[in-house]
Amino acid sequence: MVAVAAAQPHTAATLAEAGVRITLVSAGLAAARVDVVAPPSLAPVVRTALQWRIEAMRAQLRAARGLGAVARTPVAVLDLRLPMAPTVRWRGLAESHGRTYWQERTAQRPEGGWCGSCGEAHATRGETGDCVLCNAARVAALRAEGLLPAATPVAVPPVAHVVPWQRAAEGLRAPTPAPRREPWTCPACGAENVGRRPDVEGCGPCTNRQDATLDMSRLGRSAR
């Protein structure tokens, strides 16, 4: 009889969409650490999703220990059968004992996007293997059964104190006010101006007209 995973209200895919981030930080399985970041409202949901997986995996580890057998990789659902992808067929020449003949081979793998441990949807479409919930639960189950040492402690950076920053802000001097612009009259056209006085004589429009005027006084004369 093949067991099928019961439908769960929250999967790795739905929790990822809701903002839950589960990361396996490891420099090797012995120092594995699971970091979980979740909104406070979803903390009970994440605990529930992990708890039933942990209990199922711990039961498998205890059963293998009681029988003295080599413990298999614990999974959330035993004898789970995933939907299979379409069969891939290959036909070509093969050689055996010096003879060459035509051979046809077929291969089939589980369809991507589903966890091989619990049967639920992955957070990433098309992903294969176990989901992040089952991977995290497996680390917790192995550690709870004494098969993994304690996790690597997390070095939390010190929180910067805000008082020195506040004192520094209080000690800042007030910004220097912008210099006042006195009105002036253009000597070329007599227009009143309030903006910054240019270094050249004349206002902006007069300067532009002067730059746009072509000097044609030397046209028709030979240069000496």
VENWO-V852148 format. One line per field, one symbol per residue. ss: DSSP state (a for helix, b for strand, c for the rest). burial: 1 if it has 16 or more other C-alpha atoms within 10 Angstrom, else 0. Layout:
ss->???
burial->???
//
This chain:
ss->cccccccccccaaaaaacccbbbbbcccaaacbbbbbccaaaaaaaaaaaaaaaaaaaaaaaaaaaaccccccccccccccccbcccbbbbbbbbbccbbbbbbbbbccbcccbccccccbccccccccccaaaaaaaaaaaaaccccccccccccccccccaaaaaaaacccccccccccccbbccccccbbccccccccccaaaaaaaaacccccccccccc
burial->00001000001110110001010000000001110001000000110011101111110110000000000001111101110000000000000000000000000001111111111111100001011111111111111000010010000000000000000000000000000000000100000000001000011001000000000000000000
//
